[in-house]
Amino acid sequence: MSKITNKINSSYSGESRITLKHHIIFWLVYFILNTLRWGSFFNDYYYAFKTGVLGFIIHMSLSYLNIYYLMPKFVFKKKHLTYIILLIAALFLALLLKFNLTYFLISSNVWPEGPEAIDHLTLNYSIDMMIGELYVITFVTAIKVTLDWIYEHKRVSELEKTNLETELMFLRSQISPHFFFNTLNNIYSLALEKSNKTPQIILKLSEMMRYLLNESKNKRISLEKEIMCIQNYLDLERLRYGEQLELEINITGDIRNKQIAPLLLLSFIENAFKHGVNKSIEKVKVVIEFKIIDNFLYFSISNPIPKLETQNQMNKKPVGIGIKNVKKRLALGYNKEDYNLSIKNDTNNFYVDFKIKV
């Protein structure tokens, strides 16, 4: 899991890094548009080019100072007052630099677009220049923050998806050992009794192993295969219990071309035998129903409560490893509106009613 996470982080950190090409394209477009704008305003494109180069250097310096130093160093660490003071100081230094460079290298009239020609610092000029620089800084920062948010959102979404898939794989991996542990115990008991049923059970078990190894790793399998797996399981239990077990199975509707997460239904059936049939010394009846209506499977199973159970135990719902895994897998693999699970009991029987989109 850590390897997957590190791979995602490195992938997205590289993707989220704005490359040199992006910087060049952005500033080149900005410079061209700015030159055309002021060249048209002054009717002097050469003058606009010279002032544009000067302003271009200052804009870039302030923007990169803000997004790569001031914000990470102070804003992200919640040192807001320090950030504001340093930003104002940077704007003021940029003002002094721009004024002097313009005055000595381009023209003594440092503010030709202003209300009057000036050759010295004034309050109006200072405020106007600092607001202009702040506008550029804000624009560039907004682009950087937006891109960072987009890439971070993608990275988190991919990580959540990977975590979901990993947890689902883990839950599915718990099902097979849990089932085989119970079935091997059954075989062990019959072997001790030197039962002639043992070879048949081993053959059925091998068929189930093939199914579990080939199909349970898939996110969805056909409902027909899931029911065939259940039938093999029930055959194993019939061989074990003989006449003590009465099974009633009803299938209505078209089960073809329907998909379901593997081993969901088998978990309910295994749970019924574990908490009902296994603990009973009398003849027991288990009723299982599969009903397809539109795009939903309505599954139900009922099994008797052993008479030897205490009243306190009868009031408890059977929530072993299998049922807990089912609930987790449903929450992780299906939308809430796509399934409904009810587990309840009365004084005589346990009931599971399960509706799921297939």
C-alpha positions, 0 to 999 in steps of 0.5 A: 500500500505504501508503495502505491501511495508513494507512486501516486504522490511522486506522479502527481507532484511531477504533474503539478509542477508548472514547467519552464515552458508554461512560465515562458508562454504565460509571460510572453503572452502577458508581455505581448498584450501589455506592449500592444495595449500601451503602444496603442495608448501612447501611439509609440510601440518602441516606448511601450516595448522599453517600459514593458521590458522594465515592468516585465522584470519587476512583475516577474520578481514580485510574483515569484517572490510572493508565490514561492517564498512569502506565501509558503513561508508566512501565509501557509504558516499563518504568519499573516501580519508578517506577510502583509508587512513584507509584501508592502515592503517589497512593493515599495522597493519595487516602486523605488526601483521602477521609478529610478530605472524609468527616470535614468534609462527611459524618460524623465517623465516617469508617468506619461499615462498619469494626469500630469508629467512628474519627475519625482515621487508623488503619493498618487504615483506611488499608490498607482504603481503599487496597486498595479504591481499588486494586481499582477501579483494577485493575478499570478498567485490566483493562477498558481493557487488554482492549479495547485488545488486542481492537481491536489484534488486529482491526487487525493481523488486517486489516492482515495480510489486506490485506498478503496480498491486496496481495502476491497481486495483485503476484505475479499482476501479474508473471505476464502480463508474464513470459508475454508477454515470452516469447511476443512473443520467439517472434513476433519470431523467426517474423517475422524468418523471414517465417513464415506462422504469424505471423498465427495466433500473433498471433490466439491471443495476442490470445485469451490476452490477453483471458483474462489481462486478464479472468480473472487478476485474480480470486482463483479461476477455473474449472478449465475456463477455465484448461485452455482458456488452457493449450490456447491456449498449447500451440497457440501452441507447436505453431505455433512448433515444428511436427513437432519437438514431440510433445504428449500431453495426458490429462484424466480426471475431471469438470473442471466446477464446479472452481475454481483460482487463475488461471495456476498450471498455465500457469506449470508448462507455460511452465517446461517449454518454457523449460527443456526444449523451447526448448533442444533441437535434436531432437524432444521429447515433453511429457506433460501430465496432468489428473486429478480425484479427489474434490475434488483436481486431480492435475496432472503434466507431464514434458519432456526434458532437452536433451542439450546441457545439462551434467551440472551443469545437469541436476542443477538444478531449473528454478526460474525466475520462474514457478515461484518465483511459483507457490510464493509464491502457493500459500503465500499463497493456500492452506492447506498441507494443500490442495496438494502440489508436487514438482519433480524430474528424472532423467538424461533428464526433468524432472517436476512433480507437483502436487496441489491442492484445486479 
